[in-house]
């Protein structure tokens, strides 16, 4: 190893493969959340009152998060042992298959309690698949790119979340706008889930066209040498907990506000507007639709900004802004004005983007190559159980108990405080060479050492990728 990360000439293809794949998987995952807010209570829990039906729908939604850390462990282990690409293909097939089958589950009136049971099992499969998707997708790009513009390029797979949400909400908005309420509840919502089969084929075609990064291949070869010389090697999950426990805790804390705020802004708000404010489904869906479109454009800009000023400053702006804006968010939503609601969602997602965009590079730079898939995935997905899984449930319960948004806003603000503390305790990782993280830099306290100065020659300074320079903020 000469200390520099080799960069293949077609990083654009790797970015496209990661973006398309994450978009498809997030479409499947967010489609469930939106459908849970709008229709699942009526289809699978019809004997409950509307608020309880929504709460039960969000409970099946939350169960998927429980499977995400398990998916992170399994996919992280094999992703660090056999490669990122193979596991990403597997996760895409699992997610797409589960989503299509959800569109085929009969209603409660048809098969009784078996309907929500089947729904829950398929949601568990979705969560398991997504638990392995995120880490592999961002690492595929991070390990191919140069340190100088890693924040920008690694943020593109993050764009799969708003793109998937945009696609999911857009499809549901189209269906609610072109079918009657009865038709949508009976069969219209199923079309959105069945459409996943087509999207998965597109994602597979793109994802199969890329190869593992040279950085990972070298790390895999070194691991093979160590196993042959010293016998069996510790599993990656054991190794990452032993050597990077502090970084795992940082990742968990950093994700708390990001995860909670996102599911309040994009999933709970649908139930809040329709059930509490008595607005039309189309109104709430369109507000989230516009916000997701804006966020997709912002994520690479915040990623580039993190290359310029650092991961931590950008992340902190997002966390602090989220904790403050959530109060204005509900105040604007309570006006029942579509422009005000849209503004509330858009600004909320601006602050979320400031956290989400640098997250891919930030988490990738915390862990050594030999355990990077395991470390990034475990840190991200453990927090999703504590934060994302419970956010709509807690918000719905608070709304039912207090009949107002104040306690929900306080809940989000408290999450923002946790994230601010976690990021302040983290080390700045911008410019860290992924080839040298961990192996020789671990401090012994469970964290990676001080970032190595990035080696940048004249060619790297121009950072040509696919014949073009990477833009910066």
N, C-alpha and C positions, 0 to 999 in steps of 0.2 A: 504494500500500500504506500503511495507517495503522499498521502494527506489530502489529495484532491479527488472529488467525486466525479467519475466519468459521466459525461452527458451524451446520450444518444442524440442523433440528429433529428428525430421526429418526436419531440416532446409533445407537440400539438396533438398527435394521435393518442398518446397516453392520456392527456388531459381530456380529450373527447370521450375516450372509453370510460374514464372514471365518471365524468359528468353525466353521460347518457345512462350509465348503470345506476348511479345514485338517484338520478331523476326518476327512473322507473321504480326503484325500490321505495323511494319516499312517496311517490304517487300512490303506491299500494298501501303504504302505512298511513298516510294522511287521509286517504279516502275513507278508511275505517273510522278515523276520528271525526271527520265531518259527517259521515253517515250516522255515527253514534249520537251526535248532537241533534240531527234533524229527523231521523226516521227509525232507528233501531228500537227505540223505546216503544213505538207503536207496533212494530212488526214482531219483535221477540219478547216484549214484556207488556202485552196489551191490557192485562188485568190490573196494572198499577196506575196510580194517578200520574199525570204528566211529569211532575218533578221527580217522583220516585222512579218512573220509567227511564228518565234521562240519567238519573244517578246510577241505576243498574246498567245502563248502556255504557256509561263511562267506567264502570267497574270492569266490564269485559274488556274495554279499551285499555285499562290500567294493567290487566293481567298480562298483556303482551310485553309490558316493560319488565316483568319478573323474569321472563325468558331471555331478555337481552344480555345480562351478565353471563348467563350460561353459554349463550352463543358466542360471547366475547372470549370466554375461556377456551371453548372447543376450537373455534375458528382461529383464535390467536395462537394456540398451541401448534396446530397444523400449518397455519400460515407462516409461522417462524421456522417450521421444520421442512415443509415441502414447497412453499411458494405462495405469493399473494394471489396470483392470477387464478390458480385452480380453485381456491376457496371463494374467490369473488364470483366465479361462474356458478359454483354450487349455491351460494347464497341467493343469487338472482333467480335461479330455477325454483328454489324453495319458496321464496317470497311470491313470485308470480303464480305458482301452482296453488298456494294457499288462498291468494286473492281471488282467483277464478272460482275456486270451490266455494268461497263465501257468497259469491253471486248465485250459487246454486242451492244454498241451504234453504229448505222450506220454512215457512213462517210458523209461529207458535200455534196458530189456529189449525195448521195442517198436521204437525207431528208432536205437538205439546212441548214438554220440557226438553226433549231431545234437541229442539231447535237452538236454544241458547247454549246448550252443552256443546253442540257441534261448532257453533260460532266461537265459543271460548277456545276450543282445541285448535281451531284454525288460526285464531289470534295468537296463540302461543307459538305456533310455527312461524308466523310473521315476525314476532319478537325475536325468536331464536336466530332467524336469518338476518335481521337488521343488526343484531348484536355483533355479527361477524362482518357485515358490509362496511360500516363506516371506517374502521381502522384500516382495512385493506385498501379501500379506495383512495384515501388521502395519502397513505404511505406509498402507493404505486406512483403517484405524482411527486411526492416529496423526495423520494429516493432517486428519481430520474433527473430532477432539476438541480440547478446550481444554487448555492447558499445565497447568492446576491439577490435573487428574485423569487426565493422559495415561497414567501408569504403570498405573492401575487398568484403564482401558478397553483399552489396547494389550495388556494381559496376557491378555485373553480369547482372541485368536487363538492365543496360546501354549497355552491350554487344549486346543487341538485335538490336541496331541501325546499327552498322557495319555488324552484321550477316544478318539483313534484307536487307541492301544495297548490301552485298556480294551475297546474293541469287537473288535479283532483277537484278543486273548487270550481274551476271553469267547466268541467264536464257536468258536475252536479248543478251548477247554475244554468247550464244549457238545458238539462233535463227538467229542472223545476220550472223553467220558463216556457217549455214547449209541451209539457204534459199537465194534466189536471192533478190536483192534490191526491186524489184517489189512485190515479194511474201511477204516479210517482211512488206512492207508498206500496203499491201492489207489485209492480214490475220495473218501473223506470229506474230506480236506484241500482237494480241488478246489472243494467247495461254498463254502468261505469266500472263495475268489478270484472265483468266478463271481458271488457276491452283490454284488461291487463295482459291477456294472452298475446295480443298483437305487440304490445310494448315490450314484452319480455323477449320476443324473437328479435326485435330491433336491437335491444340491449346486448343480447348474446352475440349477434353478428359483429357489433363494434368491439365488445370486450375480448372476443377470441382473437382479435387482430393485433394485440399487443403482447409484449414479452416481459419477463422479469427484469428488474433493473440490474445493471452490472454491480452496483453496490451490494444488493442482496445476494447475488451469485457468489461474490467474493466472500461474504460473511458465511454463506452456507458451506463453501469449500473449507473455510477455516474450522467451522464446527465439525465437519466430517473428519478433518485431520485430528482434532482434539479427541473425538470419540474413538478413533482408531488407535491413538496413542495412549489414552488414559482410561479407556473403557467407556462405560455408560456416562452420559452427560445429564445434568439436572434438566428436567422439563423446563421450557421457557417460563411458564407461569411461576414456578418455584424460584427460578433465577431472578425474575423481575421483582418479585416481592422482597427478596433478600437484598438486592442491590439498588432498587429504585422505589422503596416504599414511600419515601417523602414525595417523590414526583407523582406517584399515584394519588396521594392525598391532595396535592396541588390541583391535579386534573379534576378530581371529584369536586373540590370546592369551587373551582373556576366554572364548572358546568351548572352549578345550582341555579343561579339567577338566569343564566342563558336558557336553560331547559324550562324552568317554571314560567318565565315571561313568554316564551314562544307558544306554549300550549294554552296559556291564558289568552294571548292575542289572536290565535288562529283557530282554536278548537272551542274553548269555553265561551268565547264571545258569541259564537253562533247560538248556543243554548241561552245565553244571557239576553241576547236581542230578541229571539223568538219567544222564549218562555217567560222572561221577566218584563221586557219592554213591549212585547206584543207586536213586534215588527214582522214584516214578511221575510220568509227565508231568503228571497232574492236580494233583499236589501243588505242583509248581513253577509251573504256570500259575495256580493259585488264589492263590498268594502275590503274583505280579505283578499279578493282577487286582485284589486288594484294595489294593495299593500305588498302582496307577494311579487308582483311585477316590478315594483320599485326596488324591493329588496334584492331581487336577482341582479339588477344593474349595480347596486351598491356594494355587494360582497367583494368583487374583484378590486374595487377602488379602495376599500378598507384593507384588503389584503396587501395591496401595493403600498399603502400608507404605513403598514406595519414593517415593511422592508426599509422604509425611510427613517422612521422614528422609534421603532421597536414594537414588540408584541404587547408588552405590558401597558404602555400608555394608551394604546388604542383600546385594549380590553377594558381598562379602567374607565375610560370615557363611556363606554357602553353600559357598564355595570352601574355607575353613578347615575347616568341619565335614565336608565330603566327604573331605578328606585324612586326617582323624582317624578318622572313622566306618568307613571301608573295612576297617580292621583288625577292628573288632567285627563288621562285616557278614559276613565269611567265617568268623569264629569261631562266630557264631550259626548260619550255614548248615551248618557241619560237624557240628552236633549232630544233624542229620537230623530235628529236631522241626519240625512245621509251624508252631506258634505262634512259635517262635524265628526260623524262616526268614521268616515274614510280618513280624515286627517288624524284622528286618534290612532287608528291602526297603522297608518304609514309612518308617523313619527315613532311609534313604539317599535316598529320593525327596523327603523334606522338605528336606534340604539341597540337592538338585538344584533344587527349586522356587525356593529363595531366589536361585539364579543365573538360572534360566530366566525367571521372572516379570518382573523388571525389564529383561530383555534387549531386548525389543521397543522400549520407549520409549528406553532407553539408546542403542541403535544408531541409531534413527531420529533422535535429537537430535544425533548426531555429524556428520551430512552435510547439505549444502544441498539444497533441493528439486529443483533441476535435475539432480542426480546422486544423489539419495537412494536410489532403487531399485538403481542399480548399486553404490553404496558399501556399503549394508547387506547386499546379497546376496553380493557378492564377499567381504567380510570374513567373513561367516558360513559360506559354502560352502567357501572355501579351507581353513579350519580343520577342516571336516568330513572332508576327505580325509586330513589328518594325524592327526586324532583319532578320529572316529567310524568311519571305514572300517577302520582298523587295530586298533581296540580288541578286538573279539572274536577276530580273528586272533592278535594278540599274546598275549592272555590264554590262548587255547587252546594256543598253542605253549609258553608258560611252564608251563602245567599239564602238558603232555606231557613237558617237559624236567626239571621239578623235582618233579612229582607232589604238589604242594602249593600253597596259595593265597598264601603269603608274598610271593613275587616279584610276583604280580599286585597285591597290596595296595600294594607299594612303587611299582609302576608308576602306580597311580592317585594316590598321594600326590605323586609327582614332578609329575604333571600339575596337581595342585592348586597347587603352588608356582609353576608358570608362570603360572597364571591370577591368583593373588594379586599377583604382580609387575605383570602387565599392567593390572589394575584400579587398583593403587596409582599407576601412571604416568598413568592417564587423568584427565581433568578431570571434575568433577561436572557433569552436564547437567540435573539437575532444574530445571524452571521455564523452560527455554530456549524461546523463541518460534521455532517452525519456519519462520515466514515470513522471519526475519532471519538464520538460520544460514547461514554460508558466503559469501553474496554480498559482505557488507561486513565480515565478521568473520574471514576467514581470516588467520592470523598470518604466512603465508609459510613456515612450517615443516611444512606438510602437515597442519595441524590447525585445527579451528574455534576461534574466539576465545572469550573469556570470555562465559558465558551472559548474555544481556540480561535485565534485570529483567522479570518477567512483568507485563503490564498486566492487572489484574483489577478490574473494576468491580463494583457491587453485584449485578448479574445473574450475573456469572461466579462471584462468591463462593458463591452458592447452587448453581452448576453444575447447572442443571436439564437433564436429558437425558430426553426422552420423558416429561416430567412428573414425574421423580423425581430426587432428589439422589444424586450418586454417593457411595457409602459409602467411608469411609476406615478404615484400620486403627487 
